[in-house]
Amino acid sequence: MKGRTIVLDHLGGREAAALLVDGRLDDLLVDDDSAPRPGAIYRAVTDRGMKGQGGMILRIPGGTAWLRNASGLKSGETMLVQVTGIAEGGKAVPVTDRVLFKSRYAIVTPGAPGINVSRQIRDDEERGRLLAIAHEEMEEGSHGLILRSSCEGAPEDDVASDIAAMRDLAVKVMADDQGPPEKLTEGDGPHLLAWREWTAPSVITKPGSFAREGVLDQIDSIRKPEVDLGEGSMVLEPTRALVAVDVNTGGDTSPAAALKANMAAARALPRQLRLRGLGGQVVVDFANMSKGHRKQLEQSIRDSFRADPIETSLVGWTAMGLFELSRKRERLPLGHLLGKD
C-alpha cells in the first residue's frame, strides 16, 4: 500500500484513528474518557497560588487544573482556560489561558487580532485568494485568524464555512466567562483529530478496518519494549519518573556499528515515542561511540524531531554521556489505554 491512508475504527471499545504511510503505522490516536481531552475549554475559578512555581491551582468540574505563569491573579477570579495536555497520575490538569479555536483550515485567536496565512503557503496568488476569503468571513473585533497550511488548494466554500464555524464558536464561548466552574467545549476525539490534523487521499471508515488493514498487527508490535532497527536494536521502558531508552549494536562488532545503530535509533525515536504515547522526560543511552561523532548524531536527532507534531525540547548530553529530551504529554501511554501497564 503506497501513499498515506487514514483508518478510522475502534480499539478495545475506544474510538481510534491510525495514519498509515506506505502501509506502515505512522501515528495512532486512541480516545480516553477518564481524563479531559486536550483542547477542551473550561470556565475555571482561581484557587491558590503556588509560591516559587509562578503558577496557580484552578477549580474545574470534577477536579483541579494547573495554570503556569499566573502572576497577578487572585483567589476567586473566574477565567476561561484550555486543556493543553494529559495530567500525570493524580496531578492537576495542565491548562493555558490562551484559548484557541482550531479546525482543519482555521485557527481563531481570541485577544490576538489580525489575519495571517501559514508561511508554508508560498504562492502569492494562493495567499491572496485565502486572505480574500478570510476578510469576507471575519468580523471586526478582538478575534484574530490563522489560516493553516491545509488551506492551500482547498475549495473556497470549505475554507469559508470552517472559518465561520470557528468564529461563531469563539464568540459564543468567550462571552460565557461568568459563573461557576463548567466545561464549555469538549476536546476533539481521535476521528475529528484525524480529519483536522492529517491529510491523506484515502480514508477508510468501515468497522473492522484496523484488522483488515493490518493496523492491529502493527499495534501489537509497538506494545513490546524492543524495537528492531535493522542496525541494532532499541528498548523503550517508561517509568514513573522518565522514559528510559537503551540502544544496542547487537551482534555487529565492526568499528562503525555504534554510530550506525545510534543513527538508526535517532531516526526511529520520534515515531516510537509518538505511537506509544510517551512524553515527559526521556533519557537515551546511546551505544558507546567516540565523542567526535556526537555532532553528527545530534544533527540527525534534530532532523528527526523537526517533522514530529508533538512539541519536544532537545536538552543535550549529561555528564554521564546520556542524551536528554523533554516531550509534551499530549497523550496517555498506549499501554495504559489498553490495560497493559
C-alpha positions as CSV (number, residue, x, y, z in Angstrom):
1,M,0.0,0.0,0.0
2,K,1.6,3.2,-1.2
3,G,1.0,6.7,0.0
4,R,-0.9,8.0,3.0
5,T,-4.1,6.3,4.3
6,I,-6.3,7.3,7.3
7,V,-8.1,4.4,9.0
8,L,-10.9,5.2,11.5
9,D,-12.1,2.4,13.8
10,H,-12.3,1.4,17.4
11,L,-9.7,-0.2,19.6
12,G,-10.7,-2.0,22.8
13,G,-14.1,-0.3,22.6
14,R,-12.4,3.1,22.3
15,E,-12.6,5.4,19.3
16,A,-9.3,5.3,17.5
17,A,-7.6,6.6,14.3
18,A,-4.5,5.3,12.5
19,L,-2.3,7.0,9.9
20,L,-0.5,4.6,7.5
21,V,2.3,5.8,5.4
22,D,3.2,3.3,2.7
23,G,1.5,0.7,4.7
24,R,3.4,1.4,7.9
25,L,1.7,2.7,11.0
26,D,3.0,6.3,11.4
27,D,0.6,7.7,14.0
28,L,-2.1,6.4,16.3
29,L,-4.8,8.2,18.3
30,V,-6.8,6.4,20.9
31,D,-9.6,8.0,23.0
32,D,-9.7,8.1,26.7
33,D,-12.8,9.0,28.7
34,S,-11.1,9.1,32.1
35,A,-9.4,12.5,31.7
36,P,-10.2,15.8,29.9
37,R,-9.2,15.8,26.3
38,P,-6.5,18.3,25.2
39,G,-8.3,21.2,23.6
40,A,-11.3,21.2,26.0
41,I,-12.3,24.6,27.3
42,Y,-13.4,25.3,30.8
43,R,-14.7,28.1,32.8
44,A,-12.5,27.9,35.9
45,V,-12.1,29.6,39.2
46,T,-8.7,30.5,40.7
47,D,-8.0,28.8,43.9
48,R,-4.5,29.3,45.3
49,G,-1.1,30.3,44.0
50,M,1.9,28.1,44.3
51,K,4.8,30.1,45.7
52,G,8.1,29.6,44.0
53,Q,6.5,28.0,40.9
54,G,4.8,31.0,39.4
55,G,1.6,29.1,38.8
56,M,-1.9,28.7,40.3
57,I,-4.3,25.9,41.1
58,L,-7.7,26.4,39.5
59,R,-11.0,24.7,40.3
60,I,-12.7,22.9,37.3
61,P,-15.7,20.4,37.4
62,G,-14.5,17.2,38.9
63,G,-11.1,18.3,39.9
64,T,-8.3,20.9,39.7
65,A,-6.2,22.4,36.9
66,W,-2.7,23.9,36.8
67,L,-2.0,27.2,35.2
68,R,1.6,28.3,34.6
69,N,2.7,31.9,34.6
70,A,-0.3,33.1,36.6
71,S,1.2,36.2,38.1
72,G,-1.3,38.9,39.0
73,L,-4.3,36.6,39.6
74,K,-6.2,36.5,42.9
75,S,-8.1,33.7,44.5
76,G,-11.8,33.6,43.5
77,E,-11.4,35.0,40.0
78,T,-13.3,33.4,37.1
79,M,-11.5,32.8,33.8
80,L,-11.5,30.7,30.6
81,V,-8.8,28.1,30.2
82,Q,-8.0,25.3,27.7
83,V,-6.5,21.9,28.4
84,T,-3.0,21.6,26.9
85,G,-2.0,18.0,27.8
86,I,-2.5,14.9,29.9
87,A,-2.3,15.1,33.6
88,E,0.3,12.8,35.2
89,G,-1.3,10.4,37.7
90,G,-3.3,12.2,40.2
91,K,-2.0,15.7,39.3
92,A,-3.9,18.7,38.2
93,V,-4.9,19.1,34.5
94,P,-2.4,21.4,32.7
95,V,-4.2,24.4,31.1
96,T,-3.5,27.7,29.4
97,D,-5.4,31.0,29.4
98,R,-4.5,31.5,25.7
99,V,-7.6,29.8,24.3
100,L,-7.6,28.8,20.6
101,F,-10.4,27.5,18.4
102,K,-8.8,25.2,16.0
103,S,-10.2,23.3,13.0
104,R,-8.9,21.8,9.7
105,Y,-8.4,25.1,7.9
106,A,-8.7,27.8,10.5
107,I,-7.5,28.8,14.0
108,V,-9.3,31.6,15.7
109,T,-7.3,33.5,18.2
110,P,-9.3,35.5,20.8
111,G,-7.5,38.6,22.1
112,A,-4.9,38.5,19.3
113,P,-6.5,40.4,16.3
114,G,-5.1,40.1,12.8
115,I,-5.3,37.7,9.9
116,N,-2.4,35.6,8.9
117,V,-1.7,32.8,6.4
118,S,0.6,29.9,7.1
119,R,4.2,30.5,6.0
120,Q,4.2,27.1,4.3
121,I,1.9,28.6,1.7
122,R,4.4,30.5,-0.5
123,D,2.4,31.1,-3.7
124,D,1.4,34.8,-3.7
125,E,-1.8,34.2,-5.7
126,E,-3.0,31.5,-3.4
127,R,-2.2,33.6,-0.3
128,G,-4.2,36.4,-1.9
129,R,-7.2,34.1,-2.5
130,L,-7.2,32.9,1.1
131,L,-6.8,36.4,2.5
132,A,-9.8,37.5,0.5
133,I,-11.9,34.6,1.9
134,A,-10.7,35.4,5.4
135,H,-11.5,39.1,5.3
136,E,-15.0,38.3,4.0
137,E,-15.8,35.9,6.8
138,M,-14.1,37.5,9.8
139,E,-15.9,40.3,11.6
140,E,-14.2,43.3,13.1
141,G,-13.3,42.7,16.7
142,S,-10.7,41.3,19.1
143,H,-10.5,37.9,17.5
144,G,-7.7,37.0,15.1
145,L,-7.4,34.3,12.5
146,I,-4.6,32.0,11.3
147,L,-5.2,30.1,8.0
148,R,-3.4,26.7,8.2
149,S,-1.3,25.1,5.5
150,S,-4.1,22.7,4.7
151,C,-6.0,25.6,3.2
152,E,-3.7,25.5,0.1
153,G,-5.8,24.4,-2.8
154,A,-8.9,23.8,-0.7
155,P,-12.3,24.7,-2.1
156,E,-13.4,28.3,-1.2
157,D,-16.7,27.1,0.3
158,D,-14.9,24.6,2.6
159,V,-12.5,27.2,3.9
160,A,-15.2,29.8,4.4
161,S,-17.5,27.5,6.3
162,D,-14.6,26.4,8.5
163,I,-13.7,30.0,9.3
164,A,-17.3,30.8,10.1
165,A,-17.8,27.8,12.3
166,M,-14.7,28.6,14.4
167,R,-15.6,32.3,14.5
168,D,-19.1,31.7,15.8
169,L,-17.9,29.2,18.4
170,A,-15.3,31.6,19.6
171,V,-17.8,34.4,20.0
172,K,-20.2,32.2,21.9
173,V,-17.7,30.6,24.2
174,M,-15.7,33.7,25.0
175,A,-18.9,35.5,26.0
176,D,-19.7,32.8,28.6
177,D,-17.0,33.7,31.0
178,Q,-19.0,34.3,34.2
179,G,-20.4,31.7,36.5
180,P,-19.3,28.6,38.4
181,P,-16.7,26.1,37.1
182,E,-18.1,24.4,33.9
183,K,-16.9,22.6,30.8
184,L,-17.8,24.7,27.8
185,T,-16.4,22.6,25.0
186,E,-15.1,19.0,24.6
187,G,-11.7,18.4,23.0
188,D,-11.8,16.7,19.7
189,G,-11.8,12.9,19.7
190,P,-9.5,10.7,17.5
191,H,-11.7,10.8,14.4
192,L,-12.1,14.6,14.5
193,L,-8.4,15.0,15.2
194,A,-7.5,12.8,12.2
195,W,-9.7,14.9,10.0
196,R,-8.2,18.1,11.5
197,E,-4.5,17.2,11.6
198,W,-3.9,14.6,8.9
199,T,-4.1,14.7,5.2
200,A,-4.5,11.6,3.0
201,P,-6.2,10.8,-0.3
202,S,-7.7,7.7,1.2
203,V,-9.9,7.5,4.3
204,I,-11.2,4.1,5.4
205,T,-14.1,4.1,7.9
206,K,-15.7,0.7,7.7
207,P,-15.9,-1.2,11.1
208,G,-13.2,-3.8,11.4
209,S,-10.8,-1.8,9.2
210,F,-7.9,-2.0,11.8
211,A,-7.9,-5.8,11.4
212,R,-8.2,-5.7,7.6
213,E,-5.6,-3.1,7.0
214,G,-3.0,-4.7,9.4
215,V,-3.2,-2.0,12.0
216,L,-3.8,-4.4,14.8
217,D,-0.7,-6.4,14.0
218,Q,1.4,-3.3,14.0
219,I,-0.1,-2.1,17.3
220,D,0.9,-5.5,18.8
221,S,4.5,-4.9,17.8
222,I,4.7,-1.5,19.4
223,R,3.4,-2.8,22.7
224,K,6.7,-4.7,23.0
225,P,9.6,-2.7,24.5
226,E,12.2,-3.8,22.0
227,V,12.4,-2.2,18.5
228,D,14.4,-3.9,15.7
229,L,16.4,-1.1,14.0
230,G,18.0,-3.2,11.3
231,E,21.2,-1.7,12.5
232,G,21.0,-3.0,16.1
233,S,18.0,-2.5,18.4
234,M,16.4,-0.1,20.8
235,V,14.4,-0.7,24.1
236,L,11.9,1.8,25.4
237,E,10.9,1.4,29.0
238,P,8.6,4.0,30.7
239,T,8.9,4.5,34.5
240,R,7.1,6.9,36.8
241,A,9.9,9.4,36.6
242,L,11.0,9.2,33.0
243,V,11.2,7.1,29.8
244,A,14.5,5.2,29.5
245,V,15.7,4.3,26.0
246,D,18.7,1.9,25.5
247,V,20.4,1.5,22.1
248,N,22.3,-1.7,21.4
249,T,24.5,-2.7,18.4
250,G,23.5,-6.4,18.6
251,G,25.9,-8.8,17.0
252,D,27.7,-6.2,14.9
253,T,31.2,-5.8,16.2
254,S,32.6,-3.6,13.4
255,P,34.1,-0.2,14.2
256,A,31.1,1.7,12.7
257,A,28.5,-0.5,14.5
258,A,27.8,2.0,17.3
259,L,27.3,5.0,15.0
260,K,25.1,3.1,12.6
261,A,22.9,1.8,15.5
262,N,22.7,5.3,17.0
263,M,21.7,7.0,13.8
264,A,19.0,4.4,13.2
265,A,17.7,5.0,16.7
266,A,17.7,8.8,16.2
267,R,15.5,8.3,13.0
268,A,13.1,5.9,14.7
269,L,12.8,7.6,18.1
270,P,10.1,10.2,17.3
271,R,7.8,7.7,15.7
272,Q,8.2,5.2,18.5
273,L,7.5,7.8,21.2
274,R,4.5,9.1,19.3
275,L,2.9,5.7,18.7
276,R,3.4,4.6,22.3
277,G,2.1,7.9,23.7
278,L,5.2,8.5,25.7
279,G,6.1,12.0,26.9
280,G,7.8,13.9,29.8
281,Q,11.5,13.4,30.5
282,V,13.2,11.0,28.1
283,V,16.8,9.7,28.6
284,V,18.6,7.9,25.8
285,D,21.6,5.7,26.5
286,F,23.1,5.5,23.0
287,A,25.6,2.8,22.1
288,N,29.2,3.8,23.1
289,M,30.9,5.8,20.4
290,S,33.6,8.4,20.1
291,K,32.7,12.0,21.2
292,G,33.7,13.1,17.7
293,H,30.5,11.5,16.4
294,R,28.2,13.4,18.7
295,K,27.6,16.4,16.5
296,Q,26.6,14.1,13.6
297,L,24.2,12.2,15.9
298,E,22.8,15.5,17.3
299,Q,22.0,16.7,13.8
300,S,20.2,13.5,13.0
301,I,18.2,13.8,16.2
302,R,17.2,17.4,15.4
303,D,16.2,16.5,11.8
304,S,14.1,13.6,13.1
305,F,12.1,15.6,15.6
306,R,11.7,18.6,13.4
307,A,8.9,16.9,11.5
308,D,7.3,15.4,14.6
309,P,3.9,17.1,15.5
310,I,4.5,16.8,19.3
311,E,6.4,19.6,21.0
312,T,9.9,18.3,22.0
313,S,12.9,20.1,23.6
314,L,16.3,18.6,23.0
315,V,18.2,19.2,26.2
316,G,21.5,17.6,25.3
317,W,24.2,15.4,26.8
318,T,24.6,14.7,30.5
319,A,28.0,14.3,32.3
320,M,27.5,10.5,32.1
321,G,27.1,10.6,28.3
322,L,23.3,10.2,28.2
323,F,21.1,12.3,25.9
324,E,18.1,14.0,27.4
325,L,15.0,15.4,25.9
326,S,11.7,16.7,27.2
327,R,8.4,15.9,25.4
328,K,5.0,17.4,25.9
329,R,2.5,14.9,27.4
330,E,-0.3,15.1,24.8
331,R,-1.4,11.5,25.0
332,L,-1.8,8.8,27.6
333,P,0.6,5.9,27.2
334,L,-0.7,3.2,24.8
335,G,-0.1,0.5,27.5
336,H,-2.3,2.4,29.9
337,L,-5.1,2.7,27.4
338,L,-5.0,-0.9,26.5
339,G,-4.7,-2.1,30.1
340,K,-1.1,-3.4,29.9
341,D,0.6,-1.1,32.4
